[in-house]
């Protein structure tokens, strides 16, 4: 059991991270015509705006919440709040964002699977990634159930120690998850799998956030005479 724990939570993260970085670079270098969102809104826009907005707002809040929550050392926020308080905030904010993301993602998945025009224009990976994301958000929401049973923040600290050990190349990272519940481990494994397949999906478009629009000079658009 210890061997598989080390394999899945000590080595697999680095495999997924390497494929994520190298694969994204190679795709950008050799497949720039595939570097796109592949929007299907022109095929049918029914419920598209609501589904897309719910999904994207929810997933952005979840992503940055995990990024800050897991990679911020305990001593940084300890003077301002306890681990238990941080966990309650994470449950509330993450729960709301998770429901938004789940509803939007489920609508997008249903649309992609049931609409003939959208399905015909979709690649297999388009379907795989939206299903994986819906599964991942569902697992994340399910972790709230056991989290409500231990509001001291202990498990959250263990998860943060694991994430920081992986990111900062510290030894023994997998050991932090020895006593963590199965639902948390499944959530981590699906998340790592999403990172692994990232370069082979439309998710690569997140690298191309149009930040230049914020600083570019304004444009004057006149009506045709």
C-alpha positions, 0 to 999 in steps of 0.5 A: 500500500505504501508503494502505491501511495508513493507511486500515485502521490509522490511520483505521478505528480511529477510525471503529470507536471512534466507532460503538462509543461513539455507537452504545452510547449511542443504543441505551441511550437508545432501545432499552433493551428490547434491552439484554440478554444474550438468554440461551438457557439455559432452552431447553437447558442441555446443556454450557451451564455449561462452555461459558459459563464457559470462554468468559467466563473466557478472554475476560476474561483476554484483554481485560484482558491486551491492555488492560494489555499494549498500553496500558502504556508500555514505561518502566513495566515496563522496571525490572522485566522486559525486553520479551522476558520480558513477551512470554513471559508474554503468550504463556503466559497469553494462550495458556491463556486463548485456548484456554479461550475458543476451546473455550468459544466453539466450543461456544457457536457449535456450539450456536447453529448446530445446536440448532433451539430456540436457532437459532430464538430467535437473531437474525442478529447473535447468530450473527455475533458469536459466529463473529467472536469465535471467528475472532478468538481463533483468529487470536490463537492463531495469532500465537503461532507467529511470536511464538515466532520472535522472543522479543525483544519487538520486535513486541510493542513495535511493536503497543503503540506503535500502540495507544497512538498510537491511544488518545492521538491521536498522529500516524503510528500506522499507520506502526508496523505497516508491518513487522508480519506479516499475521497480526497485521494480520488479528487487529487488523482483526477486533478493530476490526470487533468494536468496530464492530458491538458496539452492534448485538449482545448484547455491549452487556450488558458495560456493565451489569456488576452491580458494585452486588451487591458493595456492596449490603446482604445479603438474608435469604432464609427457607424457606417455612413 
